[in-house]
Amino acid sequence: MATPGRHDAQADDLVSADRLGMALVRMNKMHACVAAHLSKTGVDKSAFVLLANLNQLGPSRSSALAEAVFSDPSTVSRQVAVLVKEGLVERRADPEDGRASVLAVTGAGARLLAERRKQRNEALIHLFADWSPEDRDRFVEFFERFVGDYEKALPYFIAEGGLGPRSEGER
C-alpha cells in the first residue's frame, strides 16, 4: 500500500513533468518558426545542425556524423551533398585510409557558423534583458544540467516512443 506522502510526490512529479513537456512543445514550435525564417536566408535547420556538429567533431566520416546527430547515414548523405554544393563542407581523403573520405567544414562554413552564433547570442542577450544576472546565471546552469541529462536519457525516450511528433495535449 502506497503512503499518502509518496502518492502526493508522484502526483507532483507528474504535474511538473507535464508542465515541462508542454513548455518544450511550445519552445519547439517557436524554434521551428525561427528555423523556417532562417531557412529562407540560406541553410535549412537540419543541414545547419550537421554543419555545427561537424564543426564540433572536426573532420569526420559521414557515418560518425550520422551517429552524432542520431540520424541514418542515407539522410545525412543527402544533407551533406547540399552542404558540399553550397561550399560549406568539403570532402577530403581520410588520412587513416586513403580509400575513404572525411567531411570537413570549409572557411565559408566556419564563417556562417560564427555569424549565426553571433546573431543567436545577441538575440539571447535581448531575451535576458529583464532578468537579473543571478537569475540568468542560475537558469543557464540549470538548463545546461537539463540538456546534459536529456542527452543521457535520449535512448530511453527513443525506445519508449516519448518523443513523438505531438504530445497528448495537442491531439
Secondary structure by P-SEA (a helix, b strand, c coil): cccaaaaaaaaaaaaaaaaaaaaaaaaaaaaaaaaaaaaaacccaaaaaaaaaaaaaccccaaaaaaaacccaaaaaaaaaaaaaacccccccccccccbbbbbbcaaaaaaaaaaaaaaaaaaaaaaccccaaaaaaaaaaaaaaaaaaaaaaaaaaaaccccccccccc
